[in-house]
Amino acid sequence: MVTALAYLRLIRLPILVLIALMQYSIRWFILEPMLCINGYELLISDRYFGYLVLSTVLIAAVGYAINDYYDVKVDWINKI
């Protein structure tokens, strides 16, 4: 259980949730209404948009993990 919590802290889960929420909010509350007003529709289905959101969240999580790995030495020096 402790390792799972450490991993969730490593990948910054709250920020990843915010990334996904922002992407869905922009799609549902900005893009879709503006396109409907002008007589257009979204070209990407909800399923493929979900894949897009998942991929960006996973890329961000890996980026956070890699950044933390390479910053261990710098963080240790800054603590001193």
N, C-alpha and C positions, 0 to 999 in steps of 0.2 A: 504494500500500500504506500509506503514511504517513497519507493522508487517511482511509482505512478504519479504521485504529487510532485516529485522533483522534476519529472519529465514534463508535466503540464506547466510547471513554472518556467522550465527551460524554453519551451516553445511559445510562451506568453499567450496562453489560451484566451484570456479576455480580449486581447487585441485581435486575435484571429476571428473571434466571434463578431467583433465590430467591423472587420473588413468584409465579412460575408453579409452582415446586415446592411452596410452601406451600399454594397453592390446590388442587393435585392431592392433596397429602398429607391435607389436611382432608377432601376428598371421599372418598378411598379408605380412610383409616384411622380417621376419626371418624364422619362422617355416614352412610356406607353401612353399616358394622357396626351402628350404633345403630338405623337404620331397619329393618334386617333382623331384629334382635332383637325389635322391636316389631311385626313383620309388615307393614311398609311397604316400598315401593321408591322409588328415585329417580325424580322426574318428568322430569328433563332428561337427554337421552341423552348419551353420551360425545362425540359429534360436536358437539352444541350447547354442551356444557360447554367443549370445546376452543375454540370460537369466543368464548365468554365470557372464557376465560383470555387468548386472543390479544388481545382488545379491551382488557382491563385492562392488559396489558403494554404495548401500543402507546400507550395513554393516559398511562401512567406515563413512557414514553420521551419523549413529546412534552412532558410537564410538566417533565422534567429539562432538556430542550433549551431550552425557553422560560425556565426559571429561570436557567440559565447565561447566556443572552443578556442578560437584564435585570440580572444581577448583575455584569457585566463592570466597570462603572464603580465599583461598591461594592468589588469585589475589588481594583481598581487603587488605590483610595484607602486601603484597609486595608494594602496592601503597603508603602506609603510610611511 
